[in-house]
Amino acid sequence: MKTFLKIFGIIILLIIALMIILPLFFKDDLINLAKEKANEQINAQLEFEDFGVNLFSNFPDVTVNAEQLTIVTKEPFAGDTLTSINNLEITVDLWSVLSGDQIIIEGVEVHEPDIFVYVAEDSLANYDIF
């Protein structure tokens, strides 16, 4: 029984260590992947200064955090800033991420947003970026 508890304790410590190390180790790859995938999906340019993944704050969910996020529109509103957000946190169900079928978003927090919405006379809107 003592050896089982020792092995179980070591496994738990390894899992916690991996939860701390993996987001730090893959941070640059995650930043590039997030920007690339987002910019492929929208008709705008998404930028942010810092990006983080936290597995502890909402365990067992994953929290993704982007700081100083901006979305600048492309044609026909080229160069207009659609939004500027100081801090964006998205909480995602971990099991939906691991399964890969459909990602379930548990929550979204937006801190200090500036949103600039324009609708032209011909009914084109700058927020129609998808």
N, CA, C and O atoms as a printed pandas DataFrame, in Angstrom:
     atom_number atom_name residue_name chain_id  residue_number  x_coord  y_coord  z_coord
0              1         N          MET        A               1    0.822   -1.201    0.000
1              2        CA          MET        A               1    0.000    0.000    0.000
2              3         C          MET        A               1    0.861    1.257    0.000
3              4         O          MET        A               1    0.520    2.245   -0.651
4              5         N          LYS        A               2    1.989    1.226    0.735
5              6        CA          LYS        A               2    2.858    2.399    0.773
6              7         C          LYS        A               2    3.484    2.669   -0.593
7              8         O          LYS        A               2    3.597    3.822   -1.008
8              9         N          THR        A               3    3.888    1.619   -1.287
9             10        CA          THR        A               3    4.493    1.827   -2.606
10            11         C          THR        A               3    3.460    2.366   -3.594
11            12         O          THR        A               3    3.784    3.193   -4.445
12            13         N          PHE        A               4    2.217    1.897   -3.479
13            14        CA          PHE        A               4    1.155    2.413   -4.335
14            15         C          PHE        A               4    0.961    3.907   -4.107
15            16         O          PHE        A               4    0.849    4.670   -5.067
16            17         N          LEU        A               5    0.921    4.329   -2.855
17            18        CA          LEU        A               5    0.745    5.748   -2.545
18            19         C          LEU        A               5    1.927    6.579   -3.038
19            20         O          LEU        A               5    1.747    7.700   -3.513
20            21         N          LYS        A               6    3.137    6.028   -2.924
21            22        CA          LYS        A               6    4.318    6.743   -3.420
22            23         C          LYS        A               6    4.251    6.906   -4.933
23            24         O          LYS        A               6    4.499    7.991   -5.459
24            25         N          ILE        A               7    3.917    5.829   -5.625
25            26        CA          ILE        A               7    3.822    5.881   -7.086
26            27         C          ILE        A               7    2.707    6.829   -7.511
27            28         O          ILE        A               7    2.874    7.612   -8.447
28            29         N          PHE        A               8    1.574    6.757   -6.825
29            30        CA          PHE        A               8    0.457    7.647   -7.124
30            31         C          PHE        A               8    0.852    9.105   -6.894
31            32         O          PHE        A               8    0.524    9.968   -7.709
32            33         N          GLY        A               9    1.543    9.386   -5.809
33            34        CA          GLY        A               9    2.008   10.741   -5.504
34            35         C          GLY        A               9    2.983   11.255   -6.551
35            36         O          GLY        A               9    2.911   12.416   -6.954
36            37         N          ILE        A              10    3.895   10.394   -6.992
37            38        CA          ILE        A              10    4.867   10.786   -8.018
38            39         C          ILE        A              10    4.152   11.090   -9.334
39            40         O          ILE        A              10    4.490   12.058  -10.016
40            41         N          ILE        A              11    3.179   10.277   -9.688
41            42        CA          ILE        A              11    2.427   10.501  -10.925
42            43         C          ILE        A              11    1.671   11.828  -10.853
43            44         O          ILE        A              11    1.664   12.588  -11.822
44            45         N          ILE        A              12    1.041   12.111   -9.723
45            46        CA          ILE        A              12    0.318   13.383   -9.558
46            47         C          ILE        A              12    1.285   14.558   -9.672
47            48         O          ILE        A              12    0.965   15.549  -10.328
48            49         N          LEU        A              13    2.455   14.470   -9.052
49            50        CA          LEU        A              13    3.452   15.538   -9.135
50            51         C          LEU        A              13    3.947   15.735  -10.565
51            52         O          LEU        A              13    4.158   16.868  -10.997
52            53         N          LEU        A              14    4.133   14.637  -11.303
53            54        CA          LEU        A              14    4.552   14.742  -12.699
54            55         C          LEU        A              14    3.481   15.418  -13.554
55            56         O          LEU        A              14    3.792   16.230  -14.425
56            57         N          ILE        A              15    2.233   15.079  -13.299
57            58        CA          ILE        A              15    1.145   15.705  -14.055
58            59         C          ILE        A              15    1.090   17.200  -13.771
59            60         O          ILE        A              15    0.926   18.001  -14.691
60            61         N          ILE        A              16    1.224   17.576  -12.518
61            62        CA          ILE        A              16    1.212   19.005  -12.156
62            63         C          ILE        A              16    2.404   19.718  -12.783
63            64         O          ILE        A              16    2.264   20.831  -13.290
64            65         N          ALA        A              17    3.573   19.086  -12.752
65            66        CA          ALA        A              17    4.763   19.691  -13.361
66            67         C          ALA        A              17    4.558   19.883  -14.864
67            68         O          ALA        A              17    4.931   20.922  -15.410
68            69         N          LEU        A              18    3.973   18.899  -15.530
69            70        CA          LEU        A              18    3.695   19.019  -16.968
70            71         C          LEU        A              18    2.686   20.126  -17.248
71            72         O          LEU        A              18    2.802   20.834  -18.249
72            73         N          MET        A              19    1.695   20.279  -16.369
73            74        CA          MET        A              19    0.704   21.330  -16.553
74            75         C          MET        A              19    1.324   22.718  -16.434
75            76         O          MET        A              19    0.829   23.679  -17.023
76            77         N          ILE        A              20    2.395   22.815  -15.681
77            78        CA          ILE        A              20    3.092   24.095  -15.537
78            79         C          ILE        A              20    4.061   24.313  -16.689
79            80         O          ILE        A              20    4.128   25.410  -17.245
80            81         N          ILE        A              21    4.811   23.280  -17.052
81            82        CA          ILE        A              21    5.902   23.408  -18.015
82            83         C          ILE        A              21    5.418   23.473  -19.461
83            84         O          ILE        A              21    5.928   24.284  -20.234
84            85         N          LEU        A              22    4.459   22.654  -19.843
85            86        CA          LEU        A              22    4.048   22.575  -21.250
86            87         C          LEU        A              22    3.560   23.907  -21.821
87            88         O          LEU        A              22    4.000   24.279  -22.909
88            89         N          PRO        A              23    2.670   24.648  -21.139
89            90        CA          PRO        A              23    2.274   25.945  -21.722
90            91         C          PRO        A              23    3.445   26.917  -21.867
91            92         O          PRO        A              23    3.475   27.709  -22.809
92            93         N          LEU        A              24    4.400   26.866  -20.956
93            94        CA          LEU        A              24    5.565   27.743  -21.054
94            95         C          LEU        A              24    6.486   27.306  -22.193
95            96         O          LEU        A              24    7.018   28.139  -22.927
96            97         N          PHE        A              25    6.666   26.008  -22.331
97            98        CA          PHE        A              25    7.570   25.457  -23.332
98            99         C          PHE        A              25    7.058   25.715  -24.749
99           100         O          PHE        A              25    7.847   25.993  -25.652
100          101         N          PHE        A              26    5.757   25.625  -24.946
101          102        CA          PHE        A              26    5.166   25.784  -26.276
102          103         C          PHE        A              26    4.543   27.157  -26.493
103          104         O          PHE        A              26    3.752   27.324  -27.422
104          105         N          LYS        A              27    4.874   28.144  -25.666
105          106        CA          LYS        A              27    4.245   29.452  -25.727
106          107         C          LYS        A              27    4.399   30.117  -27.095
107          108         O          LYS        A              27    3.411   30.587  -27.659
108          109         N          ASP        A              28    5.615   30.166  -27.638
109          110        CA          ASP        A              28    5.828   30.810  -28.938
110          111         C          ASP        A              28    5.061   30.099  -30.051
111          112         O          ASP        A              28    4.487   30.747  -30.926
112          113         N          ASP        A              29    5.051   28.769  -30.017
113          114        CA          ASP        A              29    4.296   28.016  -31.015
114          115         C          ASP        A              29    2.799   28.291  -30.890
115          116         O          ASP        A              29    2.104   28.426  -31.898
116          117         N          LEU        A              30    2.303   28.376  -29.654
117          118        CA          LEU        A              30    0.885   28.658  -29.445
118          119         C          LEU        A              30    0.511   30.054  -29.932
119          120         O          LEU        A              30   -0.555   30.241  -30.519
120          121         N          ILE        A              31    1.381   31.036  -29.693
121          122        CA          ILE        A              31    1.121   32.406  -30.156
122          123         C          ILE        A              31    1.030   32.441  -31.674
123          124         O          ILE        A              31    0.083   32.997  -32.230
124          125         N          ASN        A              32    2.009   31.852  -32.343
125          126        CA          ASN        A              32    2.017   31.855  -33.811
126          127         C          ASN        A              32    0.820   31.099  -34.380
127          128         O          ASN        A              32    0.200   31.548  -35.344
128          129         N          LEU        A              33    0.494   29.955  -33.787
129          130        CA          LEU        A              33   -0.635   29.160  -34.258
130          131         C          LEU        A              33   -1.951   29.909  -34.065
131          132         O          LEU        A              33   -2.807   29.898  -34.949
132          133         N          ALA        A              34   -2.115   30.555  -32.919
133          134        CA          ALA        A              34   -3.354   31.288  -32.650
134          135         C          ALA        A              34   -3.535   32.441  -33.634
135          136         O          ALA        A              34   -4.626   32.632  -34.172
136          137         N          LYS        A              35   -2.473   33.210  -33.872
137          138        CA          LYS        A              35   -2.571   34.331  -34.815
138          139         C          LYS        A              35   -2.832   33.831  -36.234
139          140         O          LYS        A              35   -3.658   34.388  -36.957
140          141         N          GLU        A              36   -2.126   32.783  -36.619
141          142        CA          GLU        A              36   -2.274   32.254  -37.982
142          143         C          GLU        A              36   -3.690   31.737  -38.228
143          144         O          GLU        A              36   -4.307   32.068  -39.241
144          145         N          LYS        A              37   -4.198   30.933  -37.310
145          146        CA          LYS        A              37   -5.541   30.354  -37.491
146          147         C          LYS        A              37   -6.625   31.419  -37.439
147          148         O          LYS        A              37   -7.589   31.366  -38.204
148          149         N          ALA        A              38   -6.472   32.386  -36.539
149          150        CA          ALA        A              38   -7.478   33.449  -36.457
150          151         C          ALA        A              38   -7.479   34.299  -37.717
151          152         O          ALA        A              38   -8.544   34.633  -38.237
152          153         N          ASN        A              39   -6.307   34.652  -38.213
153          154        CA          ASN        A              39   -6.221   35.504  -39.401
154          155         C          ASN        A              39   -6.670   34.784  -40.663
155          156         O          ASN        A              39   -7.060   35.433  -41.633
156          157         N          GLU        A              40   -6.622   33.442  -40.672
157          158        CA          GLU        A              40   -7.159   32.693  -41.799
158          159         C          GLU        A              40   -8.687   32.747  -41.827
159          160         O          GLU        A              40   -9.295   32.681  -42.896
160          161         N          GLN        A              41   -9.299   32.866  -40.661
161          162        CA          GLN        A              41  -10.749   32.782  -40.544
162          163         C          GLN        A              41  -11.462   34.114  -40.695
163          164         O          GLN        A              41  -12.668   34.141  -40.940
164          165         N          ILE        A              42  -10.743   35.219  -40.553
165          166        CA          ILE        A              42  -11.402   36.524  -40.569
166          167         C          ILE        A              42  -10.817   37.421  -41.656
167          168         O          ILE        A              42   -9.677   37.241  -42.085
168          169         N          ASN        A              43  -11.614   38.383  -42.086
169          170        CA          ASN        A              43  -11.181   39.378  -43.057
170          171         C          ASN        A              43  -10.674   40.598  -42.296
171          172         O          ASN        A              43  -11.170   41.712  -42.463
172          173         N          ALA        A              44   -9.680   40.355  -41.464
173          174        CA          ALA        A              44   -9.087   41.398  -40.622
174          175         C          ALA        A              44   -7.742   40.880  -40.135
175          176         O          ALA        A              44   -7.381   39.726  -40.363
176          177         N          GLN        A              45   -7.014   41.752  -39.464
177          178        CA          GLN        A              45   -5.711   41.380  -38.915
178          179         C          GLN        A              45   -5.818   41.378  -37.398
179          180         O          GLN        A              45   -6.059   42.419  -36.787
180          181         N          LEU        A              46   -5.637   40.203  -36.788
181          182        CA          LEU        A              46   -5.670   40.059  -35.342
182          183         C          LEU        A              46   -4.250   40.097  -34.805
183          184         O          LEU        A              46   -3.369   39.404  -35.314
184          185         N          GLU        A              47   -4.029   40.899  -33.787
185          186        CA          GLU        A              47   -2.717   40.993  -33.136
186          187         C          GLU        A              47   -2.912   41.031  -31.634
187          188         O          GLU        A              47   -3.929   41.522  -31.145
188          189         N          PHE        A              48   -1.945   40.516  -30.906
189          190        CA          PHE        A              48   -1.933   40.641  -29.453
190          191         C          PHE        A              48   -0.496   40.590  -28.979
191          192         O          PHE        A              48    0.372   40.007  -29.628
192          193         N          GLU        A              49   -0.257   41.223  -27.811
193          194        CA          GLU        A              49    1.098   41.307  -27.283
194          195         C          GLU        A              49    1.513   40.049  -26.549
195          196         O          GLU        A              49    2.638   39.575  -26.711
196          197         N          ASP        A              50    0.614   39.504  -25.743
197          198        CA          ASP        A              50    0.968   38.328  -24.958
198          199         C          ASP        A              50   -0.180   37.340  -24.994
199          200         O          ASP        A              50   -1.343   37.715  -25.148
200          201         N          PHE        A              51    0.164   36.081  -24.851
201          202        CA          PHE        A              51   -0.796   34.993  -24.960
202          203         C          PHE        A              51   -0.425   33.955  -23.921
203          204         O          PHE        A              51    0.754   33.641  -23.755
204          205         N          GLY        A              52   -1.399   33.422  -23.226
205          206        CA          GLY        A              52   -1.100   32.405  -22.229
206          207         C          GLY        A              52   -2.172   31.343  -22.153
207          208         O          GLY        A              52   -3.329   31.571  -22.505
208          209         N          VAL        A              53   -1.765   30.182  -21.686
209          210        CA          VAL        A              53   -2.674   29.072  -21.454
210          211         C          VAL        A              53   -2.517   28.673  -19.993
211          212         O          VAL        A              53   -1.406   28.425  -19.525
212          213         N          ASN        A              54   -3.647   28.612  -19.270
213          214        CA          ASN        A              54   -3.611   28.282  -17.862
214          215         C          ASN        A              54   -4.503   27.075  -17.616
215          216         O          ASN        A              54   -5.687   27.079  -17.955
216          217         N          LEU        A              55   -3.919   26.047  -17.024
217          218        CA          LEU        A              55   -4.676   24.832  -16.746
218          219         C          LEU        A              55   -5.143   24.760  -15.301
219          220         O          LEU        A              55   -5.814   23.799  -14.925
220          221         N          PHE        A              56   -4.808   25.752  -14.479
221          222        CA          PHE        A              56   -5.119   25.702  -13.051
222          223         C          PHE        A              56   -6.301   26.568  -12.637
223          224         O          PHE        A              56   -7.102   26.144  -11.804
224          225         N          SER        A              57   -6.430   27.752  -13.187
225          226        CA          SER        A              57   -7.401   28.714  -12.658
226          227         C          SER        A              57   -8.842   28.229  -12.742
227          228         O          SER        A              57   -9.645   28.564  -11.871
228          229         N          ASN        A              58   -9.191   27.464  -13.748
229          230        CA          ASN        A              58  -10.553   26.945  -13.903
230          231         C          ASN        A              58  -10.553   25.432  -14.111
231          232         O          ASN        A              58  -11.375   24.906  -14.862
232          233         N          PHE        A              59   -9.652   24.747  -13.460
233          234        CA          PHE        A              59   -9.507   23.301  -13.630
234          235         C          PHE        A              59  -10.844   22.618  -13.430
235          236         O          PHE        A              59  -11.540   22.943  -12.468
236          237         N          PRO        A              60  -11.237   21.700  -14.276
237          238        CA          PRO        A              60  -10.530   21.023  -15.355
238          239         C          PRO        A              60  -10.644   21.724  -16.702
239          240         O          PRO        A              60  -10.256   21.151  -17.720
240          241         N          ASP        A              61  -11.157   22.928  -16.734
241          242        CA          ASP        A              61  -11.224   23.670  -17.986
242          243         C          ASP        A              61   -9.894   24.375  -18.250
243          244         O          ASP        A              61   -9.083   24.562  -17.343
244          245         N          VAL        A              62   -9.692   24.757  -19.495
245          246        CA          VAL        A              62   -8.477   25.453  -19.913
246          247         C          VAL        A              62   -8.825   26.927  -20.123
247          248         O          VAL        A              62   -9.833   27.250  -20.751
248          249         N          THR        A              63   -7.985   27.815  -19.594
249          250        CA          THR        A              63   -8.185   29.247  -19.785
250          251         C          THR        A              63   -7.120   29.778  -20.731
251          252         O          THR        A              63   -5.923   29.609  -20.499
252          253         N          VAL        A              64   -7.573   30.423  -21.801
253          254        CA          VAL        A              64   -6.677   31.038  -22.778
254          255         C          VAL        A              64   -6.798   32.542  -22.596
255          256         O          VAL        A              64   -7.901   33.084  -22.515
256          257         N          ASN        A              65   -5.652   33.210  -22.531
257          258        CA          ASN        A              65   -5.612   34.629  -22.212
258          259         C          ASN        A              65   -4.812   35.367  -23.284
259          260         O          ASN        A              65   -3.705   34.957  -23.634
260          261         N          ALA        A              66   -5.377   36.455  -23.800
261          262        CA          ALA        A              66   -4.671   37.313  -24.757
262          263         C          ALA        A              66   -4.695   38.737  -24.219
263          264         O          ALA        A              66   -5.748   39.245  -23.832
264          265         N          GLU        A              67   -3.532   39.376  -24.197
265          266        CA          GLU        A              67   -3.430   40.743  -23.698
266          267         C          GLU        A              67   -3.139   41.706  -24.842
267          268         O          GLU        A              67   -2.431   41.376  -25.794
268          269         N          GLN        A              68   -3.699   42.895  -24.725
269          270        CA          GLN        A              68   -3.548   43.954  -25.731
270          271         C          GLN        A              68   -3.942   43.444  -27.118
271          272         O          GLN        A              68   -3.177   43.556  -28.076
272          273         N          LEU        A              69   -5.124   42.896  -27.204
273          274        CA          LEU        A              69   -5.638   42.327  -28.451
274          275         C          LEU        A              69   -6.269   43.431  -29.293
275          276         O          LEU        A              69   -7.047   44.241  -28.790
276          277         N          THR        A              70   -5.929   43.453  -30.562
277          278        CA          THR        A              70   -6.537   44.393  -31.500
278          279         C          THR        A              70   -6.966   43.648  -32.757
279          280         O          THR        A              70   -6.324   42.689  -33.186
280          281         N          ILE        A              71   -8.057   44.111  -33.329
281          282        CA          ILE        A              71   -8.516   43.597  -34.612
282          283         C          ILE        A              71   -8.655   44.796  -35.537
283          284         O          ILE        A              71   -9.461   45.693  -35.288
284          285         N          VAL        A              72   -7.866   44.807  -36.606
285          286        CA          VAL        A              72   -7.881   45.886  -37.594
286          287         C          VAL        A              72   -8.476   45.328  -38.877
287          288         O          VAL        A              72   -8.001   44.322  -39.405
288          289         N          THR        A              73   -9.517   45.983  -39.375
289          290        CA          THR        A              73  -10.242   45.478  -40.532
290          291         C          THR        A              73   -9.465   45.663  -41.832
291          292         O          THR        A              73   -8.585   46.516  -41.952
292          293         N          LYS        A              74   -9.833   44.820  -42.802
293          294        CA          LYS        A              74   -9.310   44.941  -44.165
294          295         C          LYS        A              74  -10.395   45.574  -45.016
295          296         O          LYS        A              74  -11.356   46.127  -44.480
296          297         N          GLU        A              75  -10.261   45.502  -46.321
297          298        CA          GLU        A              75  -11.206   46.145  -47.242
298          299         C          GLU        A              75  -12.641   45.773  -46.901
299          300         O          GLU        A              75  -12.860   44.631  -46.497
300          301         N          PRO        A              76  -13.598   46.612  -47.026
301          302        CA          PRO        A              76  -13.565   47.976  -47.527
302          303         C          PRO        A              76  -13.267   49.021  -46.442
303          304         O          PRO        A              76  -13.228   50.215  -46.740
304          305         N          PHE        A              77  -13.059   48.595  -45.197
305          306        CA          PHE        A              77  -12.752   49.526  -44.108
306          307         C          PHE        A              77  -11.281   49.406  -43.718
307          308         O          PHE        A              77  -10.955   49.397  -42.532
308          309         N          ALA        A              78  -10.410   49.314  -44.687
309          310        CA          ALA        A              78   -8.991   49.032  -44.458
310          311         C          ALA        A              78   -8.378   49.992  -43.443
311          312         O          ALA        A              78   -8.490   51.212  -43.560
312          313         N          GLY        A              79   -7.731   49.406  -42.450
313          314        CA          GLY        A              79   -6.999   50.187  -41.468
314          315         C          GLY        A              79   -7.807   50.653  -40.277
315          316         O          GLY        A              79   -7.238   51.203  -39.334
316          317         N          ASP        A              80   -9.119   50.451  -40.287
317          318        CA          ASP        A              80   -9.936   50.848  -39.140
318          319         C          ASP        A              80   -9.812   49.799  -38.034
319          320         O          ASP        A              80   -9.859   48.597  -38.295
320          321         N          THR        A              81   -9.655   50.263  -36.814
321          322        CA          THR        A              81   -9.596   49.350  -35.678
322          323         C          THR        A              81  -11.016   48.995  -35.269
323          324         O          THR        A              81  -11.790   49.858  -34.854
324          325         N          LEU        A              82  -11.350   47.714  -35.390
325          326        CA          LEU        A              82  -12.671   47.245  -34.990
326          327         C          LEU        A              82  -12.758   47.174  -33.471
327          328         O          LEU        A              82  -13.741   47.617  -32.877
328          329         N          THR        A              83  -11.727   46.614  -32.847
329          330        CA          THR        A              83  -11.728   46.503  -31.396
330          331         C          THR        A              83  -10.312   46.529  -30.846
331          332         O          THR        A              83   -9.353   46.128  -31.505
332          333         N          SER        A              84  -10.218   47.005  -29.641
333          334        CA          SER        A              84   -8.978   46.993  -28.883
334          335         C          SER        A              84   -9.348   46.536  -27.478
335          336         O          SER        A              84  -10.126   47.200  -26.792
336          337         N          ILE        A              85   -8.800   45.419  -27.052
337          338        CA          ILE        A              85   -9.171   44.815  -25.768
338          339         C          ILE        A              85   -7.923   44.694  -24.911
339          340         O          ILE        A              85   -6.909   44.152  -25.350
340          341         N          ASN        A              86   -8.002   45.197  -23.694
341          342        CA          ASN        A              86   -6.867   45.118  -22.782
342          343         C          ASN        A              86   -6.549   43.669  -22.418
343          344         O          ASN        A              86   -5.387   43.264  -22.441
344          345         N          ASN        A              87   -7.575   42.891  -22.083
345          346        CA          ASN        A              87   -7.361   41.502  -21.687
346          347         C          ASN        A              87   -8.587   40.688  -22.069
347          348         O          ASN        A              87   -9.713   41.048  -21.724
348          349         N          LEU        A              88   -8.366   39.598  -22.778
349          350        CA          LEU        A              88   -9.433   38.689  -23.188
350          351         C          LEU        A              88   -9.132   37.311  -22.626
351          352         O          LEU        A              88   -8.061   36.756  -22.876
352          353         N          GLU        A              89  -10.078   36.750  -21.860
353          354        CA          GLU        A              89   -9.926   35.402  -21.314
354          355         C          GLU        A              89  -11.063   34.527  -21.826
355          356         O          GLU        A              89  -12.238   34.882  -21.727
356          357         N          ILE        A              90  -10.688   33.381  -22.372
357          358        CA          ILE        A              90  -11.676   32.426  -22.857
358          359         C          ILE        A              90  -11.448   31.113  -22.126
359          360         O          ILE        A              90  -10.341   30.575  -22.127
360          361         N          THR        A              91  -12.503   30.600  -21.502
361          362        CA          THR        A              91  -12.427   29.329  -20.793
362          363         C          THR        A              91  -13.079   28.259  -21.655
363          364         O          THR        A              91  -14.220   28.398  -22.095
364          365         N          VAL        A              92  -12.324   27.183  -21.887
365          366        CA          VAL        A              92  -12.747   26.129  -22.806
366          367         C          VAL        A              92  -12.729   24.792  -22.066
367          368         O          VAL        A              92  -11.844   24.526  -21.253
368          369         N          ASP        A              93  -13.723   23.960  -22.366
369          370        CA          ASP        A              93  -13.790   22.625  -21.781
370          371         C          ASP        A              93  -12.601   21.787  -22.258
371          372         O          ASP        A              93  -12.411   21.607  -23.461
372          373         N          LEU        A              94  -11.802   21.276  -21.318
373          374        CA          LEU        A              94  -10.586   20.528  -21.653
374          375         C          LEU        A              94  -10.892   19.288  -22.478
375          376         O          LEU        A              94  -10.186   19.002  -23.445
376          377         N          TRP        A              95  -11.935   18.547  -22.113
377          378        CA          TRP        A              95  -12.225   17.301  -22.812
378          379         C          TRP        A              95  -12.679   17.554  -24.241
379          380         O          TRP        A              95  -12.431   16.730  -25.122
380          381         N          SER        A              96  -13.340   18.682  -24.486
381          382        CA          SER        A              96  -13.748   18.986  -25.860
382          383         C          SER        A              96  -12.526   19.343  -26.707
383          384         O          SER        A              96  -12.505   19.067  -27.906
384          385         N          VAL        A              97  -11.513   19.951  -26.097
385          386        CA          VAL        A              97  -10.276   20.261  -26.820
386          387         C          VAL        A              97   -9.536   18.973  -27.162
387          388         O          VAL        A              97   -9.046   18.810  -28.279
388          389         N          LEU        A              98   -9.457   18.059  -26.198
389          390        CA          LEU        A              98   -8.726   16.815  -26.410
390          391         C          LEU        A              98   -9.421   15.913  -27.423
391          392         O          LEU        A              98   -8.754   15.234  -28.204
392          393         N          SER        A              99  -10.755   15.899  -27.419
393          394        CA          SER        A              99  -11.467   15.049  -28.373
394          395         C          SER        A              99  -11.392   15.615  -29.783
395          396         O          SER        A              99  -11.346   14.857  -30.752
396          397         N          GLY        A             100  -11.380   16.951  -29.909
397          398        CA          GLY        A             100  -11.227   17.594  -31.206
398          399         C          GLY        A             100  -12.478   17.659  -32.046
399          400         O          GLY        A             100  -12.449   18.233  -33.135
400          401         N          ASP        A             101  -13.582   17.091  -31.583
401          402        CA          ASP        A             101  -14.809   17.117  -32.370
402          403         C          ASP        A             101  -15.406   18.515  -32.421
403          404         O          ASP        A             101  -15.508   19.119  -33.488
404          405         N          GLN        A             102  -15.790   19.012  -31.279
405          406        CA          GLN        A             102  -16.389   20.336  -31.186
406          407         C          GLN        A             102  -15.900   20.969  -29.888
407          408         O          GLN        A             102  -16.052   20.381  -28.817
408          409         N          ILE        A             103  -15.324   22.142  -29.973
409          410        CA          ILE        A             103  -14.790   22.811  -28.789
410          411         C          ILE        A             103  -15.918   23.550  -28.086
411          412         O          ILE        A             103  -16.641   24.338  -28.697
412          413         N          ILE        A             104  -16.057   23.283  -26.791
413          414        CA          ILE        A             104  -17.108   23.899  -25.987
414          415         C          ILE        A             104  -16.509   25.058  -25.200
415          416         O          ILE        A             104  -15.593   24.865  -24.401
416          417         N          ILE        A             105  -17.025   26.250  -25.426
417          418        CA          ILE        A             105  -16.559   27.436  -24.709
418          419         C          ILE        A             105  -17.417   27.602  -23.462
419          420         O          ILE        A             105  -18.637   27.741  -23.546
420          421         N          GLU        A             106  -16.764   27.584  -22.310
421          422        CA          GLU        A             106  -17.454   27.692  -21.030
422          423         C          GLU        A             106  -17.670   29.137  -20.603
423          424         O          GLU        A             106  -18.630   29.431  -19.891
424          425         N          GLY        A             107  -16.788   30.048  -21.029
425          426        CA          GLY        A             107  -16.946   31.434  -20.622
426          427         C          GLY        A             107  -16.001   32.354  -21.368
427          428         O          GLY        A             107  -14.953   31.930  -21.855
428          429         N          VAL        A             108  -16.384   33.619  -21.453
429          430        CA          VAL        A             108  -15.565   34.649  -22.088
430          431         C          VAL        A             108  -15.576   35.867  -21.178
431          432         O          VAL        A             108  -16.638   36.336  -20.769
432          433         N          GLU        A             109  -14.389   36.378  -20.864
433          434        CA          GLU        A             109  -14.270   37.606  -20.085
434          435         C          GLU        A             109  -13.510   38.631  -20.918
435          436         O          GLU        A             109  -12.441   38.340  -21.456
436          437         N          VAL        A             110  -14.064   39.819  -21.018
437          438        CA          VAL        A             110  -13.442   40.896  -21.780
438          439         C          VAL        A             110  -13.201   42.053  -20.817
439          440         O          VAL        A             110  -14.135   42.568  -20.202
440          441         N          HIS        A             111  -11.935   42.455  -20.693
441          442        CA          HIS        A             111  -11.567   43.529  -19.778
442          443         C          HIS        A             111  -11.159   44.772  -20.568
443          444         O          HIS        A             111  -10.267   44.708  -21.414
444          445         N          GLU        A             112  -11.801   45.883  -20.296
445          446        CA          GLU        A             112  -11.522   47.180  -20.889
446          447         C          GLU        A             112  -11.555   47.159  -22.422
447          448         O          GLU        A             112  -10.553   47.463  -23.070
448          449         N          PRO        A             113  -12.707   46.800  -23.000
449          450        CA          PRO        A             113  -12.792   46.788  -24.467
450          451         C          PRO        A             113  -13.119   48.169  -25.037
451          452         O          PRO        A             113  -13.847   48.952  -24.427
452          453         N          ASP        A             114  -12.580   48.443  -26.187
453          454        CA          ASP        A             114  -12.977   49.580  -27.013
454          455         C          ASP        A             114  -13.437   48.983  -28.335
455          456         O          ASP        A             114  -12.646   48.388  -29.066
456          457         N          ILE        A             115  -14.706   49.144  -28.631
457          458        CA          ILE        A             115  -15.286   48.565  -29.837
458          459         C          ILE        A             115  -15.793   49.703  -30.715
459          460         O          ILE        A             115  -16.565   50.549  -30.265
460          461         N          PHE        A             116  -15.354   49.715  -31.963
461          462        CA          PHE        A             116  -15.713   50.765  -32.905
462          463         C          PHE        A             116  -16.525   50.158  -34.044
463          464         O          PHE        A             116  -15.983   49.444  -34.887
464          465         N          VAL        A             117  -17.816   50.441  -34.066
465          466        CA          VAL        A             117  -18.722   49.868  -35.060
466          467         C          VAL        A             117  -19.120   50.953  -36.051
467          468         O          VAL        A             117  -19.557   52.038  -35.668
468          469         N          TYR        A             118  -18.958   50.636  -37.341
469          470        CA          TYR        A             118  -19.343   51.544  -38.415
470          471         C          TYR        A             118  -20.237   50.796  -39.396
471          472         O          TYR        A             118  -19.975   49.644  -39.741
472          473         N          VAL        A             119  -21.276   51.456  -39.832
473          474        CA          VAL        A             119  -22.119   50.926  -40.906
474          475         C          VAL        A             119  -22.178   52.010  -41.972
475          476         O          VAL        A             119  -22.617   53.130  -41.711
476          477         N          ALA        A             120  -21.733   51.667  -43.169
477          478        CA          ALA        A             120  -21.713   52.624  -44.274
478          479         C          ALA        A             120  -23.126   52.819  -44.827
479          480         O          ALA        A             120  -24.043   52.066  -44.500
480          481         N          GLU        A             121  -23.280   53.824  -45.654
481          482        CA          GLU        A             121  -24.589   54.127  -46.240
482          483         C          GLU        A             121  -25.104   52.987  -47.106
483          484         O          GLU        A             121  -26.314   52.828  -47.271
484          485         N          ASP        A             122  -24.180   52.183  -47.666
485          486        CA          ASP        A             122  -24.613   51.053  -48.497
486          487         C          ASP        A             122  -24.805   49.773  -47.673
487          488         O          ASP        A             122  -24.832   48.673  -48.224
488          489         N          SER        A             123  -24.937   49.926  -46.346
489          490        CA          SER        A             123  -25.227   48.848  -45.386
490          491         C          SER        A             123  -24.052   47.910  -45.132
491          492         O          SER        A             123  -24.234   46.872  -44.496
492          493         N          LEU        A             124  -22.866   48.238  -45.602
493          494        CA          LEU        A             124  -21.689   47.444  -45.245
494          495         C          LEU        A             124  -21.274   47.806  -43.831
495          496         O          LEU        A             124  -21.231   48.983  -43.472
496          497         N          ALA        A             125  -20.968   46.793  -43.026
497          498        CA          ALA        A             125  -20.597   47.031  -41.625
498          499         C          ALA        A             125  -19.159   46.561  -41.396
499          500         O          ALA        A             125  -18.745   45.531  -41.928
500          501         N          ASN        A             126  -18.407   47.317  -40.607
501          502        CA          ASN        A             126  -17.013   46.939  -40.352
502          503         C          ASN        A             126  -16.888   45.703  -39.471
503          504         O          ASN        A             126  -15.820   45.091  -39.433
504          505         N          TYR        A             127  -17.934   45.323  -38.770
505          506        CA          TYR        A             127  -17.878   44.146  -37.913
506          507         C          TYR        A             127  -18.170   42.846  -38.664
507          508         O          TYR        A             127  -18.083   41.770  -38.074
508          509         N          ASP        A             128  -18.509   42.922  -39.929
509          510        CA          ASP        A             128  -18.757   41.730  -40.743
510          511         C          ASP        A             128  -17.425   41.237  -41.308
511          512         O          ASP        A             128  -17.127   41.454  -42.482
512          513         N          ILE        A             129  -16.628   40.575  -40.469
513          514        CA          ILE        A             129  -15.284   40.168  -40.852
514          515         C          ILE        A             129  -15.146   38.669  -41.097
515          516         O          ILE        A             129  -14.045   38.183  -41.358
516          517         N          PHE        A             130  -16.232   37.947  -41.015
517          518        CA          PHE        A             130  -16.142   36.496  -41.217
518          519         C          PHE        A             130  -16.465   36.117  -42.637
519          520         O          PHE        A             130  -16.438   34.936  -42.982
